[in-house]
Amino acid sequence: MRDRIVRRGILPVVAVTALSTLAACGFPGDDDHKDSARPPHGRTGRVDPRSASALRAVVKATSRAGSARIESTTAMGGMLSLRTDGALGWSGDPVGTLRITYTGGRLAETMRTLNSTSMEARVLPDAYYAKVGAAFARRLHGRHWIRYAYEDLSALPGGSGAHLRDQLRSTAPLQPVRLLLASGDVRRDGEETVRGRHTTHYSGTVTAADLNGEGAAGLKAQLEQAGVTTETVDIWVDDHDLLVKKVERGELSSGRLSSTAYYHDYGVQFSAAKPPVADTADFKELIGTPVS
């Protein structure tokens, strides 16, 4: 019975932790979406046309760059706080390697019951792979990786699986840029040096109900899925139209959301190998396997 609880309780937690990580890093969003600088109804006059043009240039430059390294910290009320570092690529199929360290919250405590304070994750074209700790691996007949095929993620509770699937399939750090463009509230807030790089600071307030323009429906659905109605977004862009830093703050049903991410080494080359089959357990099979 305890193994049943672990499989049906902890397995979704591992995936939801990945969802929280990628959302906070700013990766969700379909690269085929187009951005609109038109102000939403009722919010005319708040758009700085030059800022909107600059952010459209960021979308183009980021898409061309193809990959980057990421460092981020995230706090999601009392549910989860974590630190992430790694590399993600979006030129062609999504790929990535991440090290996720749990620093607090209820989900972190759940993972600590299995002596797990951090997790290695790999984003590959066919699936998301999560490496578990030794204690959890013993319950998986010694296997250390869990494979979450994108088409199988609908089995996750609360509809979060489809959201996670969509996020994992697009790893470019474009969501905060697209949110500002679709919000109708974007302005230039001066120039700053961030980690030794000259940047221009843009900011705005994003309200889900006011998002407008092409691609806004998907962005609105992502915010609603996360339980966010309003958030502030700040981004810092370098002289090559590439995102250097982003900060998002908002309110969730579980408490306050705060995330900060830094991006560097655009165009970096890295490998994201599929874990050995013999050392991998399949999420769908584990969820569906009866345990005595």
FENCOR-V800859 format. One record per backbone hydrogen bond with DSSP energy under -0.5 kcal/mol. CO is the residue of the C=O (numbers start at 0). NH is the residue of the N-H. If there is no record, write none. Layout:
co:nh
CO:NH
CO:NH
This chain:
co:nh
0:4
1:5
2:6
3:7
4:8
4:9
5:9
5:10
6:10
8:12
9:13
10:14
11:15
12:16
13:17
14:18
15:19
16:20
17:21
18:22
19:23
20:24
21:25
21:26
22:25
25:174
28:30
29:32
39:42
42:45
45:47
45:185
46:48
47:51
48:52
49:53
50:54
51:55
52:56
53:57
54:58
55:59
56:60
57:61
58:62
59:63
60:64
61:65
65:89
65:90
66:266
67:87
68:263
69:85
70:261
71:83
72:259
73:81
74:257
75:78
75:79
77:105
78:106
78:107
79:75
80:102
80:103
81:73
82:100
83:71
84:98
85:69
86:96
87:67
88:94
89:91
94:88
95:122
96:86
97:99
97:120
98:84
98:100
99:101
99:118
100:82
103:80
104:108
105:109
106:110
107:111
108:112
109:112
110:113
110:115
111:114
113:135
114:116
116:101
118:99
119:130
120:97
121:123
121:128
122:95
125:149
126:123
127:147
128:121
129:131
129:145
132:136
133:137
134:138
135:138
135:139
136:139
136:141
136:142
137:140
139:142
143:131
144:280
145:129
145:147
146:148
146:282
147:127
148:151
148:152
149:152
151:154
152:155
155:158
156:159
158:162
159:163
160:164
161:165
162:166
163:167
164:168
166:169
171:173
173:177
174:178
175:179
176:180
177:181
178:182
179:183
179:184
181:211
185:47
186:202
189:200
191:193
191:198
192:194
193:196
196:193
197:238
198:191
199:236
200:188
201:234
202:186
203:232
204:206
205:207
205:230
206:209
206:210
207:210
212:215
214:218
215:219
216:220
217:221
218:222
219:223
220:224
221:225
222:227
223:226
226:228
228:207
229:250
230:205
231:248
232:203
233:246
234:201
235:243
235:244
236:199
237:240
241:237
243:262
244:235
245:260
246:233
247:258
248:231
249:256
250:228
251:254
253:77
254:251
255:76
256:249
257:74
258:247
259:72
260:245
261:70
263:68
264:267
275:278
276:279
278:143
278:144
280:146
281:285
282:286
283:287
284:288
285:288
287:289
